[in-house]
Amino acid sequence: MENTPGPRAGRKEWTALGVLMLPLLLVSMDVSVLYFAIPYISRDLEPSATQQLWILDMYGFVLAGLLITMGALGDRIGRRRLVLAGAALFGAASVAAAYASTAELLIAVRALLGLGGAALMPSTLALIRNLFHDEEQRGRAVTLWTAVMTTGISLGPVVSGLLLEHFWWGAVFLINLPAMVLLLVLVPFLVPEFTSAKRERLDLPSAASSLGAVLLVIYGIKEWARHGYEPLPALAIATGLVLGLVFVHRQGHLAHPVIDLGLLGRRAFGGPVFANLLAMFATVGMAVFLTQYLQSVLGLSPFDAALWSLVPAVGVAVAAPAGAALARRVDRAYVMGGSFLLSGCGFLWLTQVSTDTALWFTLAGVSLYAGGLVAAMTLANELALGAAPPERAGSAAAVLESGQELGGALGMAILGSIGAAVYSRDMADALPPGVPQAEAVRETLGGATAAASQLSAGTADAVLAAARDAFTHGMGFAAVGSAIVMAGAGLFSFTWLRGAGTTGRPTPSPTGPRPTTLTP
């Protein structure tokens, strides 16, 4: 098919994109905004240890589980309508969370926040498909979307730390309210509605099975990463996989499936989904190590550590636009592959980090891998979005984001297990005999830090020095694992994605394109 350039977007479309970035930023920030607030919440609401974990995790679990359903729902009822509904729910739930009086209520409201976030995220990406018909402009818009999403996760702890210095913990939720009100006011005037002219019902059994599959698999992986092998997480993963197979089988027999399996089988769509999964595997898996390294090894305060963690955004700001510009001249498969290899070099750089390494050296390595990853993810998102028919853009965006959530959970589990194994082995050799709470000291750096507070000065210093060395050694092995995955992602991009999506437009189905309606 000949690639005919679409009409170029003007000031109204770019302003609309800026408005849509507000909920995306806040939804991604809410994944990490409670990291510093949880001690204050624990003091006021007195949650149990299990309730505290659910306060942290409930939002992410519901968000991940409902992405596919909400993406398909937006395609059917209208993406602008779903954005407005999600914004109203997210704003109301933010107020309820800020003034929650019990741990149980806060957990329930965090679930509502996840529901609102799931309504917002796929539609913000899918609406780019409707606002920007020119391929070059759409590429810039997707670059911005990807940068805002990844920056929001890093910005959450910074905003949280800043607010907690001046306000009570509920302020980390109330900052969502002005943006959601602004969204509700401006979106009806700036963003056109998009619905499929062919009304399709949402298949509820498919929605239920996709929710159960994603929710159970991610829950099981996270619990496995946190506590090691236990029967319940293993059962959750197995049950989730069975539900996933049921979901896939059902899609092949529906006249109007939630996910078009034919679309997923296209190189220009399925390939980017897998590439994004690998990118988030490394991003989230290493983020856990870097946060602890800055605070527990280098001794930075939580707020200072969060501020320094924003430095890699410089690498992102340079690499993402450069990659998008280069992809307009060179097959994007080569640019994606080169970006993955660049990130692999950044991970190898981190293998040289030790407990006394200068902070600038560590941040330089992080900037290198972060820039490469975001550049690759931007091109993957753009390629997949361009391959999806306009009437399926919401479902396509949801599948992309679900793959990212799964990749992040796998990275946390696998890379976390590698680091924990190296740490435990090193501590078993280095720990002096007769140290109290030796088992906790051998398991985690946090356990070693807690135990050191009860030891004499000399013994405490020896334990902490050994624990910090062991943790940094484990981080280096996790970085090697990330570099290997990035090399595989680069090879995959070079071979599988070469020539994919070169027309810039999806290939029509044999029955012709489906009619769509775009209303102001």
PAZA-861078 format. One record per residue: z, x, y of N, C-alpha, C in turn. Coordinates in steps of 0.001 Angstrom, whole numbers, plus 500000, padded with zeros to 6 digits. Atoms other than C-alpha are relative to their C-alpha. Layout:
<rs>
ZXYZXYZXY...
</rs>
This chain:
<rs>
500000500843498810500000500000500000500000500878501240500080499219498780499122501309503439501255499782500821498774500071499220502101502069505606499671499627501433500279500470498654501644499944508741501282500013500810498766499929499221504200500773511442500400498622500509499507501265499492506394497829512422500269500085501491499688500003498570507295496770515947501248500821500283498872499138499655509656499161517691501115499181500640498825500683499462513163498040518536500241500429501446499689499722498609514303497853522144501495500079500246498589499848499613517579497922524043500890498969499307499182501048500625518784494632522556500362500378498570499741499634501404518439495887518960500978501165499905499079498868500048520200499188519684501405499594500435498686500515499614522989497343521484500629499224498849499505500738501161523302495052518478500524500951498935499532499022500977523585498095516225501358500559500408498709499494499537526391499470518388501121499016499741498984501019500266528256496176518067500323499939498515499773500057501444527786496173514282500758501220499481499272498818500437529217499684514053501512499851500169498563500204499807532603498431515305500700499546498720499313500388501240533528496515512149499865501037498897500169498970501030532083499256509953501033501106500170499015498953499729534302501852511646501397499558499583498645500476500283537420499715511309500211499719498520499880500263501440536727498620507731500182501311499239499855498714500681536296502264506649501309500686500382498719499430499597539355503329508676501155499399499211498886500665500679541541500781506894500237500524498595499784499370501306541030502674503627501117501038500093499062498874499880543172505535504988501027499827501109499162500126498815545025504109507999501490499915499667498585500150500358548280503537506066500632501287499472499457498788500588548700507131504856501260500464500722498833499571499229551132507963507681500965498853500270499162501150499665552453504432508197500915499576498860499248500514501154553799503899504678501497500344500054498543499784499903557198505616505344500682498984500916499418500977499074557816503252508287500012498605499368500048501286500700556708500240506247501084499944498927498978499955501051559007501325503419501394499811500571498682500139499376561951501546505800500282498559500411499797501362499510561405498026507192499939498954498897500214501027501016560172496082504163500647500324498661499323499554501219561904498100501404499233499607498729500747500315501223559120497760498799500447500878498845499773499166501170559610498993495265498890501042499914501027498972500141557631502020494129498657499379499617501244500673500407555075499730492455499399499225501160500501500747498844554810497507495537499400500937501046500535499038499034554274500570497724498589500435499613501336499629500462551310501617495583499007498878500222500909501127499808549839498131495773499703499774501476500267500096498558550231498086499570498879500962500385501028499004499701548110501232499676498661499652499346501220500112500797545579500282496985499324498637500042500553501348500115545092496507497232498740499830500834501162500142499114542669496716500160498750500597499358501157499336500590540367499214498458499518499338498725500390500661501247540429497393495113499196498729500278500694501261499699539437494017496583498672500278500691501236499638499307536864495618498894498923500416499000500976499515500978535172497427496009499549498894499068500338501032500975535324494457493662499097498908500533500745501127499439533730491972496063498716500409500715501188499572499266530941494090497585498729499356499459501223500542500593528255492933495138499890498505500257500014501440499769529238489282495438499689499675501454500206500285498583529360489378499237498588500394500457501366499634499660526038491207499482499020498921499598500872501083500465524361488514497399500231498721500801499697501202499223526137485761499340499352500066501386500633499851498695524876487144502647498507499761499948501430500258500162521311487084501350499702498505499931500240501414500240521729483407500543500414499111501176499519500891498929523768481900503403499699500539501389500276499403498706522776484298506187500935501161500282499182498802499803523948487817506976500810499930501289499228500130498755524936487090510565501168499046499798498928500961500256526931484082509409501130500649499204498976499344500809528727486218506827500754501047500811499321499038499125529460488942509408501026499292500880499075500739499135531037486357511711501199499489499206498890500476500833533095484862508885500918501160499612499201498833500352534206488327507777500815500512501168499275499543498816535161489291511332501185499092500311498905500934499735537233486129511784501137500204498993498981499784501027539043486694508474500692501337500192499424498669499833539536490417509126500964500021501190499118500047498834540993489723512583501283499238499725498809500805500302543339486983511373500922500717499021499188499281500983544481489043508388500670501219500628499396498849499314545112492047510681501268499581500733498807500501499305547529489977512784501095499669498983499010500340501027549239488650509651500618501251499388499469498760500561549572492195508259500965500680500963499146499344499007551068493504511509501390499387500036498701500684499898553853490901511394500524499554498637499514500339501339554354490727507610501485500326499888498544499840500078558053490280506855500477500439498628499626499576501348558021491109503129498879500845499411501004499176500674556246493566500866498971499127499292500918500891500712554753490701498845498964499411500958500919500566499019553253489147501969498995501049500465500909498943499548551790492471503098498949500304498935500966499775501094550157492994499676498949498896500005500938501126499993548612489512499830499046500086501188500849499923498811547338490051503361499034501178499905500922498871500221545880493439502416498829499566499108501094500535500810543876491561499781499026499202500868500868500739499081542554489233502517499201500948500887500741498993499231541626492293504585498849500569499172501061499524500872539662493557501599498874498994499876501011501051500053537868490207501367499166499992501282500730499955498740536967490350505058499136501237500111500780498761499962535851493970504765498783499937499100501131500131500921533651493143501773498915499101500587500986500855499340531966490412503831499262500753501102500587499286498865531313492851506687499092501157499580500691498726500254530151496092505060498552499861499532501413500063500424526987495123503116499098499397501063500835500668499005525775492873505916499670500925501163500310499091498894526052495600508569498841500921499637501113499151500425523737497844506538498729499182499804501180500827500257521418495013505497499343499539501299500561500458498735520985493813509084499178501089500690500850498921499483519592497247509985498568499798499521501339500273500558516686496284507729499260498950500819500595501075499217516122493231509939499809500360501470500070499632498584516732494816513352498942501066500265500873498848499773514600497937512878498865499984498975501161500079500873511110497479511449499185501285500021500665498703499934509813500872512565500775500993499129499329499136500974510549503424509846500807501104500667499281498916499330511532506226512228501278499489500646498808500554499365513929504023514181501019499556498956499072500410501050515393502598510977500722501207499421499356498782500489516050506143509796501122500451500917498942499624499057518017506888512972501186499052499901498926500985500110519975503666512596500830500226498739499276499742501244520877504459508980500821501288500111499231498778499751521925507974510055501298499674500715498800500388499258524339506421512535500952499225499100499151500799500890525605503923509937500779500907499042499358499109500962526347506676507409501053500867500681499049499154499278528039508898510000501248499214500392498855500827499612530252506042511229500865499690498783499238500324501202531254505092507677500856501182499547499246498836500477532270508628506679501026500454501037499053499607498955533920509354510044501203499077500013498901500945499982536003506199509815501090500343499009499003499630501008537701507376506631500859501159500493499257498856499459538670510654508349500803499619501235499345500369498750539623508934511600501238499145499774498868500872500263542067506522509972501345500670500157498699499345499832544973508990509638500264500470501426499811499546498624544389510339513175500467498847500877499622501169499212544530506887514750501390499517499598498688500411500487547502506001512571501095500899500569498998499077499483549406509140513582500219499837501485499885500166498551548669508595517266500753498723500346499334501271499714549768504951517229501474500035499618498616499979500478552935505652515258500909500844500893499194499239499051554062508123517914500499499127501147499665500816498833554235505284520466500349498556499660499801501408500328554350501933518629500557499869498584499519500243501369555673500286515451498821499924499055501065499856500991553699500346512217498965498883500048500962501092499923552071496963512857498829500281500924501085499680499065549973498551515609498762500513499280501176499485500718547723500185512983499101498865499524500816501164500340546547496672512102499478499294501254500391500743498803546441495174515605498820500625500736501164499400499333543841497707516783498687499369499516501211500661500497541370495727514657499619498775500829500216501307499382541769492576516728498994500018501157500979500035498888539914493465519996498563500184499523501361499762500488536899494773518065499455498765499304500477501196500689536706491647515908499707498870500975500279501005498972536939489383518960498680500315500697501253499588499368534163491375520636498809499709499092501063500261500976532091491058517477499660498508499964500217501439500053532556487292517359499287499482501248500608500439498750531488486966521004498551500461500110501304499401499719528452489290521033498957499805498903500970500060501099526865489008517578499073498786500086500932501144499924525508485434518087498876500195501024501010499797498969523599486652521163499079501183499712500748498760500170522417490058519946499335500147498635500470499771501372521870489829516185499294498764499475500696501157500573519214487558514668500554499659498624499583500427501333520108485512511622498874500278499015500987499800501055518374486296508361500467499269498758499731500683501268518295483977505374498695499896499225501182500195500830515927483598502470499516498568500142500566501346499879513562480671502956500100499233498690499853500614501314513901480026499247501481499951499658498561500144500195517420478676498850500376500302498543499565499610501338519120480308495877501510499842499899498563500135500204522516479392494536500592501311499494499280498832500511525045482132493947500548499667498615499543500229501374525708482372490209501463500421499878498565499703499994529495482115489953500453500842498798499614499111501105529822483599486423499602501465500255500395498630499666527867486646487647500954500604501020499073499513498982530124486932490687501338500386499372498706499727500638533239486737488504499930501251499124500093498840500893531998489292485964499807501293500788500161498781499197530893491767488668501320500383500656498688499729499405534263491422490405500923500636498977499123499459501032536138492002487166499589501377499555500478498699500474533947494920486107500364501108500978499742498952499006534209496902489348501496500191500204498564499930499735537867496059489928500733500716498865499282499414501133539031496992486419499636501472499785500399498605500212536992500200486146500614500905501064499447499152498933538094501547489541501517500062499901498547499985500196541709500497488927500379500955498872499680499138501138541706502207485535499809501470500302500259498594499671540164505412486863501068500550500941498983499537499045542609505635489772501357500174499320498719499870500707545618505001487534499979501181499037500139498848500901544344507576485037500164501293500799499877498812499155544019510104487866501431500201500473498653499913499440547508509292489133501039500354498940498939499848501006549481509222485866499530500655498709500503499496501256547235510737483204499675498855499057500392501039500959546175508910480070501170499091499672499066501039500427548042505667479435499175498857499421500782501058500652546998502695477283499454498955500974500432501086499112546825500160480138498776500388500839501225499629499270544360502090482392498778500132499092501123499874500935542219502906479340499467498632499598500417501360500341542172499223478373499267499339501171500657500561498814541276498262481953498566500522500123501344499421499915538297500653481944499095499401498931500806500552501091537090499412478547499623498541500284500281501410499692537393495760479606498992499890501139500940500013498889535607496488482873498592500342499566501331499637500492532732498159481044499365498853499219500528501151500741532372495157478739499528498919500970500403500986498998532301492814481740498735500446500730501215499481499373529692495090483318498775499751499145501115500279500907527479494763480255499657498512499987500235501450499937527931490980480343499249499647501285500649500249498717526948491003484025498523500400499962501383499509500055523810493090483425499150499100499095500747500856500932522769490964480435499679498657500641500209501311499378523185487763482454498914500074501073500997499886498931521044489087485333498578499928499445501329500016500595518105489489482968499531498631499569500361501336500463518185485783482091500112498955501105499870500942498895518649484225485548498709499958500809501172500123499126515852482876487714500254500659501347499630499408498714517730484077490825501238500878499793498853499139500325519936487012489785500719500497501245499222499396498916522698488483491933499434501374500340500630498689499823521127491932491418498661499989499292501333499898500592517436492465490818499946501284499173499995498816500866517439494788487791498702500786500121501254499295499777513794495576488455500086500925501197499798499155498820514786496900491882500846501214499642499136498891500382517543499000490350499252501026499163500776499089500820514984500503487980498977500820500775500942499226499193512771501757490810500604501346500384499522498667499593513029505466491552500507499985501434499659499989498582513186504715495273501297499263500294498719500669499788516302502567494806501082500514499041499002499535500959518099503506491592500352501464500188499736498575499761517731507221492376500979500227501130499028499847498923519482506997495773501391499474499664498683500507500405522267504877494243500760501079499220499365498947500796522966507647491718500322501219500861499756498861499115522644510353494389501231499749500874498828500335499189525182508545496591501285500059499180498828499937500875527556508233493645500467501447499851499642498586500140527444512017493146500570500552501304499509499520498708527944512613496873501444499560500233498641500486499795531055510435497022500963500568498965499186499318501012532331512027493806500611501265500604499519498750499421532591515346495617500812499761501263499323500240498722533649513928498993501439499559499797498655500550500192536634511887497825500842500919499123499248499117500888537605514259495019500596501191500718499491498834499274537964517217497396500901499613501157499175500425498871539530515199500237501478499992499628498604500021500460542706514802498170500603501399500070499507498624499976543050518580497850500161500510501434499974499443498651542261519369501465501149499431500821498874500598499282544827516916502831501306500692499627498773499323500441547578518488500724500014501467500408500060498587499613546373522014501502500434500179501452499660499863498582546638521483505247501476499727500249498611500369499734550075519860505064500991500820499180498978499410500873551885521326502056499844501502499792500195498556500150550316524805501872500072500699501351499985499377498670549668525609505535501156499518500859498820500465499273552657523566506742499694499256501286500321500764498791550828521510509391500668498634499945499472501360499953552357518239510558498890499030499617501044500952500380550560515108509355498987499741501121500913500280498897549118514418512810499104501198500287500819498801499771547975518029513324498972500180498884500938499884501129546448518072509852498854499009500149501043501003499824544574514842510607499030500402501108500877499553498910543245516272513896499076501123499536500836498896500478542040519483512238498962499517499003500949500497500989540376517433509520498771499365500649501165500536499293538022516035512182498995501083500377500906498911499623536509519478512840498692499953499219501277500059500726533943519076510015499011498982500538500940500944499398532478516191512003498931500721500814501004499209499274530710518932513995498833500325499076501054499728500968528801519927510872499184498769499692500698501262500259527965516295510215499070499653501161500782500347498810526754515781513796498724500834500102501179499143499962524313518676513373499093499731498803500802500053501224523183518279509764499311498655499796500587501310500291522598514513509553498731499730500823501253500217499250520098514192512458498919501016499643500995498984500373518436517473511467499315499640498691500587500406501276517948516229507913499057498822500161500856501160499781516544512909509124498694500404500681501217499543499311514103514694511470499084500767499051500799499211500939512972517101508744499321499110498969500554500897501023512428514227506306498779499242500489501214500635499481509773512830508625498775500900499854501103499042500139507681515962508009499849500504498563499979499471501364508642516944504457500467498881499072499529500966500989509127514876501308501530499984500002498545500093499854512682513581501662500737500452498748499358499505501211513390514523498047500397501461500162499689498588499781513247518186499083501126500154501010498934499929498998515443517557502118501333499589499381498769500411500678517986515663500017500489501084499055499616498942500927517938518365497353500565501200500729499488498874499216518358521094499975501358499700500603498701500380499438521231519154501567501098500076498950499014499892501076523008518892498225500316501466499691499759498579500261522538522626497644500812500628501127499199499512498865523908523304501149501460499619499815498616500414500234526987521277500306500611500786498848499500499172501099527286523200497035500441501366500485499594498714499417527389526432499059501335499861500728498717500234499336530202524905501120501153499949499010498946500049501017532190524168497967500274501393499424499790498634500486531625527705496682500758500832501028499256499340498921532869528943500062501504499752499825498584500358500128536144527091499404500677500681498819499379499281501110536678529014496171500632501306500462499434498763499461537535532017498380501254499751500825498818500340499202540389530179500111501270500306499211498693499719500602543930531372499383501089499479500934498892500535499195547372530550500766500090500645501378499914499342498697547008533048503615498643500086500706501318500010499360543377532315504510500097499365501389500022500558498653542711531657508201499452498572499965500399501397499997542329527978509007498525499827500344501397500147499599538938528486510669499053500229498814500844499703501156537541529928507427499914498777499089499989501196500844538599526864505434499179498882500629500707501083499324537265524440508036498496500264500065501425499673500003533946526305508160499367499583498667500516500418501303533479525737504425499925498490499871499996501465500049534438522076504763498856499443500850501090500457499131531981521653507653498655500159499311501261499745500690529231523162505530499734498941498939500255500974501058529713520842502576499933498580500546500041501344499430530396517769504737498650499725500657501301500184499372527214518295506743498900499764498982501003500186501035525109518655503613500111498650499315499807501273500698526647515601501952499565498815500846500356501138499157526237513267504917498494499958500244501457499968499852522640514432505443499324499405498772500583500538501235521855513666501790500255498501499870499676501418500113523655510310501877499189499159500985500796500720499015521823509286505046498593499736499472501351500151500532518439509901503434499978499082498787499927500884501159519533508168500241500115498542500437499852501372499497520670505078502160498695499481500592501253500408499370517446504996504163498928499704498953501003500184501045515268505372501064500251498710499230499682501198500770517089502640499163499803498736500824500144501179499152517149500240502095498530499677500239501429500229499822513425500723502673499327499485498742500593500453501262512714500081498989500349498562499669499558501358500317514580496762498965499202498972500788500631501085499247512693493568499870500981499444501021499086500480498963514119492077503088500965498930499518499120501075500459515495489031501259501070500489499031499010499435500916517450491338498905500781501145500633499371498840499358518730493836501473501518499955499898498548500092500114522301492504501334500483500423498628499648499599501363522489492848497553499785501500499808500287498571500135520884496288497782501074500837500667498945499260499298523421497463500357501305499953499218498764500126500773526266496148498204499988500906498769500096499119501166525005498032495142500198501458500423499803498644499483524799501243497199501475500283500243498599499781499644528342500823498465500909499932498780499219500045501237529695499867495028499880501318499241500175498693500623528187503067493639500831501070500684499171499037499274529959505011496367501470499855499626498602500226500381533296503396495520500280500558498604499826499500501361532823504207491833499970501526499984500065498549499930531806507784492646501271500602500551498744499505499445534902508248494798501140499946499004498943500119501015537184506973492041499830501041498903500244498980501026535531509268489479500338501393500506499684498689499434535830512248491802501493500240500064498548499874499924539513511587492378500595500253498619499459499859501352540113511296488631499631501342499373500460498806500722538006514182487308500393501283500727499632498787499264538464516755490065501515500120500117498535499959499959542114515763490401500593500511498702499514499536501305542609516337486670499769501501499823500270498558500091540955519764486892501034500785500798499017499307499175543206520812489752501399499934499421498664500158500575546314519414488060500183500877498767499896499168501201545549521244484809500196501470500356499854498602499578545146524593486587501385500220500605498674499887499386548303523980488621501095500086498933498964500022501038550386523135485543499992501284499176500083498770500783549103526158483614500585501187500776499494498894499193549829528550486482501511499922500187498561500149499772553290527116487112500791500249498727499309499724501263554194527310483432500225501493499829499866498549500111553622531076483671500878500596501099499351499370498842555128531667487116501409499501500266498714500602499655558195529410487186501156500789499395498836499286500535561504531289486859500787499109499035499224500810500952563711530162483928501228499392500676498783500637499524566537527742484602499865499249501306500179500734498737565007526037487660500238498510499749499795501444500172566296522434488052498702499219500224501172500876499886563722519637487746498697500760499706501153499142500297561323522116486140498754499190499653501162500798500379559102519364484751499261499481501229500624500491498771558490517841488198499325501134500759500570498849499311557861521302489635498674500397499369501232499613500699555217522009486979498876498975500157501010501054499953553430518694487557499227499969501311500672500142498712552684518555491295500636500899501052499477499251498858553062520495494520501075499194500718498977500838499390554980517527495922501319500077499253498778499867500790557445517765493057500680501329500238499436498682499720557906521478493714500666500025501371499430500040498653558527520828497418501316499239500014498767500790500059561123518152496661501108500770499281498999499251500751562891520360494101500517501198500796499601498808499239562956523369496456501094499701501004498970500357499016565133521465498938501395500033499402498699499998500662567931521528496342500347501378499412499787498666500553567684525252495509500505500958501071499602498958499058569094528369497068498770500553500706501121499575499151566972529979499754499032500910499241500874499061500701565657532809497591499200499346498901500697500685501096564831530645494596498992498997500537500906500979499407563294527948496792498726500672500503501172499286499487560988530476498460499089500435498854500800499562501146559876531814495080499256498824499365500624501183500594559200528330493708498860499490500873501031500510499091557275527235496806498796500935500056501117499052499964555215530423496909499140499868498744500747500152501243554265530020493243499236498682499976500638501314500006553498526312493701498789499975500932501123499981499062551292526930496736498839500832499461501058499192500619549393529680494946499299499216498884500569500755501118548928527454491890499137498847500504500774501109499459547767524511493978498672500493500575501229499465499409545241526614495894499041500477498920500834499586501124543994528081492619499326498783499369500572501231500553543518524547491271498952499402500915500993500484499046541696523553494453498697500787499873501193499177500192539318526460493888499204499577498772500699500470501196538511525246490375499344498644500245500606501284499660537932521724491706498759500201500866501168499689499169535565523229494290498839500492499144501056499566500922533646524928491471499377498788499312500522501224500618533355521552489738499114499229500956500817500693499003532061519999492959498672500710500210501235499237499804529532522813493404499027499778498843500866500259501157528220522252489868499360498617500101500536501354499836527846518518490530498945499976501102500982499959498910526037519272493810498706500683499557501208499357500534523648521615491996499218499008499148500660501028500796522926518812489544499362498926500873500558500995499086522431516354492419498746500532500688501184499400499393519996518776494075498827500021499044501060499976501011518028519214490852499464498594499748500406501397500182517985515432490359499084499551501148500813500400498848516627514926493886498623500645499955501283499293500049513921517584493475499057499399498964500850500419501111512661516191490176499762498497499969500102501441500198513359512460490086499512499265501247500310500727498779512927511485493745498759500515500721501183499456499335509874513580494597498890498947500051501057500984499825507242511245496034500468498570500019499485501372500000509516508188495825500055499467501424499903500643498703509182505809498735499150500627501073500814499332498988506453507799500452499255499016500887500661500981499148504872504637501731500913499437501048499053500539499034508061503764503527500235498514499870499835501434500166507778500212502267500087499668498522499902500360501402508685498442499043498698499492499453501189500516500665505976497708496577500209498531499697499801501428500241505417493950496345500059499691498529499932500435501387506256492139493165498660499412499604501286500536500446503353490914491018499728498598500512500192501370499526503942487397492270499890499925501510500103499993498554503775488484495876501354499967500658498723499971499309506487488785498521500590498604500138499341501288499846509049486040498748500083499644501484499924500394498600509067484019501964501417500145500525498702499852499380511894484724504349499986499329501360499858500626498702513201483161507517500864500876500874499247499203499039514365485133510549500156499159501241499769500900498876515975482964513208500874500670501026499178499384498963517454483981516562501360499357500083
</rs>
